[in-house]
Structures are given as C-alpha cells and as structure tokens.
Amino acid sequence: MKQRLQYYKNVPFSRLWSLYAAVFCLFALTGFFGDMLNLGKTPYAIVLLNAFCSGFVAMMYLHVGTKLEPRYFLHATLLQIPFWLFFAVLVTVITRYFHLQPVDTSSGIRIAGGAMLVLVIISYTLFIRFLRGEGAEALRLRNELDLAHGIQKTLVPPVSLRAAGFELYGRSDPSEQVGGDLVDVVIRDDGSVVAYVADVAGHGLQAGILMGMVKTAARTALLEPDRGTSETVLSSVMERLNRVLPGVKEAQMYATFAGFSLQPDGRVIYALAAHPPLLHYGSDDAVTVLSAEQFPLGLLPVSDFPVAGITMASGDLLVAVTDGVLEACNAAENEFGLERLREIVARHTGEALQPLADRILKEVRAFGTQTDDQTLLLIRRS
C-alpha cells in the first residue's frame, strides 16, 4: 500500500489527466442514466449539472485512492452529505428562477441515450490512452532495471579462486533486479589476499548504487601500496569507508562489513562491523562461532575498528553470510537462523565450495521465501 501511494504521489499530472478524464466521463453518464429512469423528463440543465457533479465526485474518490491515505475515504464519504444536499437546493433554486419545465419524454430519452453512448466511447478512449502511456513507462523502467541488473552482475560476479594457500567461493543473489550486498576478493602486491562481504541497508536500486560506491572505495583503498600491513589493512579500509560513506548516502543508510586478510602461512585476520557471526569449522569437526561488537559503517564517526585472528589448518572452513540468509522466515515467521546454517554446513563440509554454497542457498529458499539479498563467502584452507 505504501509503495503504491508513493508511486502515484510522484507521478506527474501530465501522465494522470487521461485517467481522471476517463473516470469523470464514465461516472458522468449516471446523470443521464438518472434522467432515463425519469423517462427523460428532467430539464437538460439539471441533467448536465447532475452529470458534472457525479463525474466530479468520482474524480474525488480517484484522487483519494491514488494520492492520499486510505483514511481519507471516510472524509470523502462524509463530505458527500452536505455536497448532495447543496445540489438538491441548487436544483430547486435553478428550476424556480429559470422556470424550467419538464422535457418531452421521447426527446429526453433519445438525448440521454446518445449522451451516454458518447461518454462511454470517450471514457474508453481515454482509458486506452492512459494504459498505453503507462505501458510505455513500464517498458522504459523494465529496460532500465535490466540494464541495472547487468551492471549488478558486472559489479558482483561470483568469486571463485585459489590464492595464498586458500580456496574461496563467494556469491550474491539479490532479492530484486539490483541488490545492496557485495562479495569481493583482492590480491594485494605483497601476495596476501583480502576478501570481504558488505551489506548495504535495504535492497533495490538505491542500495545497489551505494553498494557500487562501497566496492569502488574499498578496492581503491586495498590497492594503495601504503595502505598498511596484512594485520592493519582491514582496520584502515573500514576507517576509510566509514569516512567516505556519510557524504554519499542518505542519513538512515549504512553498511555492515566482514573482511578477511588471508596469509600464506594459514593465518586469517578478520574484522566485523555489525555483521552476523562467522562459522569456523576445524579439521577436528569443532565449530567455532566468531563475532565482534562494532557499529556498522557510515552511521557514526567511529575511528577504531579492531581486528582479530585465527590460524586455519588444512581443510578448515570459514563461512560468512549476510542477514538475508539468517533472517529468511518460513510461514510461521521463524527465522532460518545461525543454528540451521551450522548444521547444514557440518553435514557437508567435505563438499567442493560451489556445490556447498548452492546447497546452503537451496536449503534457505526451501525454508522461506527470499525477501532480502542473500550473500555468502566460503573460505577453505587448501
């Protein structure tokens, strides 16, 4: 409902006038229909006035339905009482002042019938014009969304590579044509690998635009030669993003972030900013939940972004997902949750990363309808 109201509030009248005119003509014919019920005897001036008022009331309801909140329907209905009382008084005054006389029945019926036919044809023509205009606009928007979807796939392609003794696979599936989730991997000049997952608040085109800015800023910072050592690069990048984002976004928007600096000796430096917990599956089948309390990026002027580290042995697996995975709800409004994810991965830790990612997302969508962008990153020590 809110989306529909927001849409019509932003539609200019140049696109809506044909709809208003069509509704006016369609309901104006009730004035002539009332004359036919009166056997065509109503004076022409009164018939025309009744037709005009009927069309005006119909346009008023259309305006309420497209531009105002639903509660105004009650106000519009209550206003009809004094409106039609005034109409009745006006008819009486006009009839007496101009000495209007009943019309011949045969002439009145023919004119009323002809007027009704003309109004139906005009109304039909105007409706067709409105639908053609909206169809053209819908096609234009569809083409723009397809273009944006293509840009989305270019900005956030699936990630699959082996580097620095690690195997990585990442994937982001937007809930709409364009999403705000991001998964990316950058190989730095010193041979270390930095992978990260970011989730811009919301989804759709607005979140997608900010997501593109996040990727640009993050890659620019990561590829700077003096950005810092493998232990400090994540803090430096998050500090950069936290300074850059406020100037290019709306006040309520922000981004969560999970970054990983992978070292050839098996060390993994990680940092989280309001991101869901990570799952670390050890070679001894032990599962560790890794989390950190930190504000999201771009929301508050935070300057300290601490990091932590683990050492991954051969075969260890690290799993990072966005809240679109964990917060998927079933019909009973139960969330998929971290525990279900933990159990699914535990049963299939030996699978190749891409089939494992496909399995996770398949299980999530079987559990509940996708309503948010769903992104995951799997990191295995080779």
Secondary structure, 3 states (H helix, E strand, C coil): CHHHHHHHHHCCHHHHHHHHHHHHHHHHHHHHHHHHHCCCCCCHHHHHHHHHHHHHHHHHHHHHHHHCCCCHHHHHHHHHHHHHHHHHHHHHHHHHHCCCCCCCHHHHHHHHHHHHHHHHHHHHHHHHHHHHHHHHHHHHHHHHHHHHHHHHHHHCCCEEEEECCEEEEEEEECCCCCCCEEEEEEECCCCCEEEEEEEECCCCHHHHHHHHHHHHHHHHHHCCCCCCCCCCHHHHHHHHHHHHHHHHCCCCCCEEEEEEEECCCCEEEEEEECCCCEEEECCCCCEEEECCCCCCECCCCCCCCCCEEEECCCCCEEEEECHHHHCCECCCCCECHHHHHHHHHHHCCCCCHHHHHHHHHHHHHHHCCCCCCEEEEEEEEC
